Amino acid sequence: MTHSPVGPASRPDRPRSPVLPTTPSRRMIEPLAHFLELQSASGIVLIVCTLVALALANSPWASAWDHFWHTEARISLGTWELQASLAHWVNDGLMTIFFFLVGLEIKRELAAGELRTPQKAALPIFAALGGMVVPAAIYLLREAGSEGSRGWGIPMATDIAFAVGVLALLGRRVPVGLKIFLLALAIADDIGAILIIALFYSGKISAIALGLAAFGIVCVQVLNRIGVRSVPVYVLVGIGVWLGMFHSGIHPTVAGVVLGLMTPVRPWIAGGALTEMLLDAVDRLDGKLDRPSHDHEHSRLVGTLTVAVRESASPLERLEAALHPWVAFVIMPIFALANAGVPLNPAAAGHSVAWSVAAGLVLGKPLGIVLFSWLAVQVGIARLPAGVHWLALLGAGCLGGIGFTMSLFIAGLALEGTLLDAAKIGTLTGSTVSAIAGLTLLITFLPRVAGPAEKSPPGGEHAV
């Protein structure tokens, strides 16, 4: 939003209040800690849902399980109708919310995170580029000219939730710089995956539908400019953008990313304006506690301050905080249930596509991440984070090979039938091996941090 922050003018004769002290470091560290905690927990939920889906897909109930996800569901309004299977509603509908959150995370990193300056962004961007180019090259070297060649984008993705979940197993021995690097790498990787989906895994373009989607995006920008802050209005326009994308030939999840990137990153009430409003409210109520009109004025001020407190956080912060639990613990688990259930038949497991995807994730990801990072450091445009050495970076590169969510998503766009089953098996196998390899390397090469009970007593190891 482009409006100036609102609030009472600062009064020089009033003592400064200690209310809500905030520093730049605190504003960055607290959301990061919450993000890591949330992603770690969601990784565990994803593992459970994946195992459930695999078990059901290879059980006596496999046919019923598959039939359930292929059940048709429709939305109709008069003569207009939109019909798709439950699996498609998950992949094209619910996952749009997931991609909207990805757009919010990208916007946050570009505005105030590790991607906000060229110096900070250089290492994770180069690492992400290598982590996309090398796996795709390995896949194409094996599959060029075959019917599975269209799946080259499958091993290029990194799953943030799983990668952070594995990293969390190591606790305090993981340097903060390595955590931030892996998160920034995964977000830069998401940008690449989104571009690949939009450019290479979309259908025939309908200019009319794309024009309607573009008109909706312009409407969102206009609403931002004039200061409209009603969430239902944006939801309604966002649905219109999604429908335009859905019928345009561009995958509808791209609409989520675009809308996420358009979300304002600045609060409506900025800086110390909220503190001034709180102090002003105290002044206005001072001495009025015994008046009959007090209750009415008190209620009115409470309502005003409630809105002010809400608006002191940016729309991006509020939406990210509201959506993260739903995406992490509802949408992504449902996606895993709908997509990870693959029959483990020999034909699919032994198919070259399965081996190509696994090779891209297990070998291509760490090789590309470390090689391109080394080149960036050697050229002098980037440097390793504090406390991070090359062997630790190799371990993080292996964790980057945990593709899962995005890899399964791209596989569903690129392939079908036995090829799709093979790609899913390759994704699950490659992600598992990458997680084990990354965890093993980090346990081996990161120094162990002593807990409180293990520290030597004052005066030395032999002190009594």
Salt bridges, closest charged atoms under 4 A:
GLU30 OE2 - ARG26 NE 2.80
ASP66 OD1 - HIS70 ND1 3.48
GLU81 OE2 - ARG74 NE 3.54
ASP92 OD1 - HIS251 NE2 3.06
GLU105 OE2 - HIS324 NE2 3.20
GLU109 OE2 - ARG108 NH1 2.86
GLU114 OE2 - LYS120 NZ 3.87
ASP189 OD2 - LYS365 NZ 2.63
GLU276 OE1 - ARG11 NH1 3.83
GLU276 OE1 - ARG14 NH1 3.58
GLU276 OE2 - ARG16 NH1 3.03
ASP280 OD1 - ARG11 NH2 3.05
ASP280 OD2 - ARG284 NH1 3.95
ASP283 OD2 - ARG14 NH2 2.02
GLU297 OE2 - LYS288 NZ 3.42
GLU311 OE2 - ARG229 NE 3.31
GLU311 OE2 - ARG310 NH2 3.57
GLU311 OE1 - ARG318 NH1 3.68
GLU317 OE2 - ARG27 NH2 3.61
GLU320 OE2 - ARG108 NH2 2.87
GLU454 OE1 - ARG448 NH1 2.77
GLU461 OE1 - HIS462 NE2 3.64
